[in-house]
Structure formats: C-alpha cells, structure tokens
Amino acid sequence: MLLARLRSGEVCATAPTCPHEAARLADGAIRGDALDCPLHHYLFDLRTGRNLYPWRVYPRWKREEVGCLDLRTFPCREESGWILVGS
C-alpha cells in the first residue's frame, strides 16, 4: 500500500507497484496530483489511478502490448489523525 497526501490535504491510497513492470512506486515522485513511476515515467492520477501518459504518442502495436495501465486505488479517509483505508 502506498499512501500520499496531495497539496489540498487529501489523502490517497494506491497499490505500491506500477501495473506495467512492477516498479516500486515509493521511489517515484509526486507531481501535482499525480505519481510519476520511477522506471518509465508513467503518470498516475492519485485520486482515480488513471494513467495520464499521453496514449497518442504510442504506436498501435505498443498500446496493444501494454494494455490498460491504470493504478489500483483504495478508498481512504483521515479521521482523528489516523488514515483509514478500506470501505
């Protein structure tokens, strides 16, 4: 599990590894509200997990090879100083 706090103060929880080649996302960087994978620099929206990398630059064969690269996210909230992950 990877936890991140956005500039707005919102807390987000995601899977700890990139769905592409399982890079350790804790080694990445937060850029705005997105997480930058340290291996191939895919950008993931921390709220939705959506891959923000511009697909139009990929050739068709690469899009078919890579497939969906959305990052798994988990519902979370902050309560009394604790971060609670789950429903």
Secondary structure, 3 states (H helix, E strand, C coil): CEEEECCCCCEEEECCECCCCCCEHHHCEEECCEEECCCCCCEEECCCCCECCCHHHCCHHHHHHHCCCCCCEECEEEECCEEEECC
